[in-house]
Amino acid sequence: MTDKPLAHRLAIVTGASRGIGAATAIALGKAGAHVVLTARTIGGLEEVEEAIYQAGGSATIAPLDLAEGDSVAKLADAVAGRWPALDILVLNAATLGTLSPVPSIDQKEFARLMTLNVGAQAAMIAAFDPLLRNSEGGKVIGLTSSVGAGPRAYWGAYGASKAALEALLLSYAEEMRNISSVRVAIVDPGATATAMRAKAFPGEDPTTLKSPDVVADTIAKLAIAGFETGHRYRVE
């Protein structure tokens, strides 16, 4: 196998300024893909872009808030104006929100959380569906959490958003199964040393957790080798 198995492929990674998103973008770039990096933090995106170039890859940064107005549509227009197809779409961006009992969920915060974790993901799929279909083998990889499938006390808001995301992705997988080459996978990263994890478990020793690079390696392997559509992968 060539050391650039994703050469001439285009990838988009959301939430790419840090953590799993950043590590995934770098892994895809190393494998030869040109990576479009999206996140709100320009400085973080520039650091990831530089890391990709240092590794011999190429990238384009697209700073934006996925939950804001027509930002997704503008991104899709910009990408479609430069590339004929999208080969890999990694839906990683998400917000944790406040962990609280269900009766105490702040409704305004919950609405914002669902807008980013679910609504923006639906908008990304809708906006990039034509370019994914133009690929010889378009791949959509969505990041989930164990609380999406197994409810946990105080995690109701975030868990509900991940359950909704999984339903969205799996429905799209079934819709595409027999009419296009687009394939969809769900990746549960498990306990990983990220800023979101530190916020949720402030007393936890991050050295006891897997690195985001481990999750990124799994995603890169899926992007290279392919997968059965609708499959759910847990990174141990």
Residue, then its C-alpha position, 0 to 999 in steps of 0.5 A: m500500500t502507498d504511504k499516501p493512500l488518500a492522495h487526490r481525496l478531499a476530506i472535511v473535518t469539523g471541530a478540527s482545531r483541537g482534540i479528536g478533530a485536530a488529530t483526525a485532520i492530521a491523520l487524514g492529511k498524512a495519508g494524502a487527503h487535502v483536508v478542509l478544517t472547520a472550527r470557530t478557533i482560528g488560531g487552533l485551525e492554523e496550528v493544525e494546518e501547519a502540522i499537516y504541512q509539516a507532515g507533508g500534507s495539505a489543508t485549507i482552513a475555514p473558520l466558522d460557527l456551524a450553528e450560525g445562520d447560513s455558515v454551512a451553506k456558504l462553506a458548501d458553496a465555497v467547496a463546490g466552487r473549488w472541488p468536484a467531489l467530497d470523499i470524506l466528511v468527518l462530523n466531529a464538532a459538538t458541545l457538551g453543555t451543562l451536566s444536570p438532572v433532566p428537570s433542571i436542564d436550561q432550555k436555552e442552553f439545550a436549544r443551542l446544544m441541539t442546534l450544533n450537535v444535531g441541526a448543524q450536522a443535518a445541515m452539513i449532510a444536506a449541503f454536502d450530499p451532492l458532492l459526496r454522491n459525486s465521489e467514487g466512494g463518499k464516506v460520512i463518519g460521525l462521532t458519537s458517545s456511549v451515552g447516546a445508546g446507554p442513558r446515564a444520569y445527568w447526561g440527558a441533554y448531551g445523550a439526547s443529542k447523540a441519540a438523535l445524531e445516530a438516528l440521523l446518520l443511520s437513516y441517511a445510511e439506509e437512504m444511500r445504501n442502494i442508490s449511491s456509493v456513499r457509506v456512513a459509519i458511527v464512531d464512539p471514541g470511548a474515554t479519550a483525553t480531550a478538553m470535553r472529557a476534562k470538563a465532564f470529569p474534572g478530577e480524572d487523570p488524563t494520563t489514564l485515558k487514550s490519546p486522541d491520536v488513537v481515535a484518529d488512527t481508527i477514523a483514518k483506517l476507516a477512510i482508507a479501507g472502507f466499511e459496511t454502511g451503518h456500522r458503529y465502531r467503538v474505539e477501545 
